[in-house]
Amino acid sequence: MKERSKAGAPAVYEPFQSGYHHAGSAYTAMPLSGDCRLGKYISEFFEVQRSRDDRVLHIIPDGCNDLIIAFDGDRVLSHISPSISEPYQFNFQRMEWIFGVRFLPGATYTFFRDILKYDSVKAVEAELVLSNIASIEAPLCESMSFAKRFEIVTAYLEGKVGDYDGTERLLNYCVNRILASDGGVAVESLAQDTGYSSRYLRQLFTQYVGHSPKSLASIVRVQKALRYLEEHPDEPLSQTALQFGFSDQSHMNREFKRYLHLTSGAVKEDQNWLLRLQTDSTRSF
């Protein structure tokens, strides 16, 4: 997928969630291209096939809201998982499979206008914000593959794309500026570009993204640096910090501590850093 620098166009952003990759016996992901209809709103569809044992997944901030659909062998349970600002433990009990839709930051506004309660211990029952989602529960229960579930959920979401209004246009512009710059745009610059006050943009982001523009930019920088450290463990931390928009290594460490509860050095030195995450924050499904 080519990166697009034009503001308002879909920007390249691939949220990094190691917790799902290490959760079960089989993990499947289908990233979407920005050229497809839902690619403007969704980063990827994913699925974890698991045993019937209870399990906790470690999830880190990525700026995204997720639609989580879980099948326990008898019924489908659907939830919206609002974006988080610190590591969480996600508790799934005795699920056969977990199918997920990772929306890009702010993109759920396209599908429902409700203001979510972020950083909540409880996920939101999907039927409270997505009308008629119960209509796909029976087909999902009968589905036998990730491909079939992808087909069912894609058709449902394509039918939920709402009218493009001024708020969505503003959100898309600002979010894509942040994503395309790898978190390098300040809210004052967004205010100047759009003609809206910084205060109004912060309020809009808090309601529909779950983070202020500054916080979303910080999360994007941490996400980019984290993925890079995973792929380039021998890269000096000082160079990584400068490459991803931090003023220095100390600045990067502060942001890592804020969003991951670990320093960048701890992440670099331990391939199993995810298991060392310490948090009292949990969300149950």
Secondary structure by P-SEA (a helix, b strand, c coil): cccccccccccbbbbbbccccccccbbbbbbbbccccccccccccbbbbbccccbbbbbccccbbbbbbbbcccbbbbbbbcccccbbbbbbccccbbbbbbbccccccccccccccccccccccccccccccccaaaaaaacccaaaaaaaaaaaaaaacccccaaaaaaaaaaaaaaaacccccaaaaaaaccccaaaaaaaaaacccccaaaaaaaaaaaaaaaaaaacccccaaaaaaaaccccaaaaaaaaaacccccaaaaaacccccccccccccccc
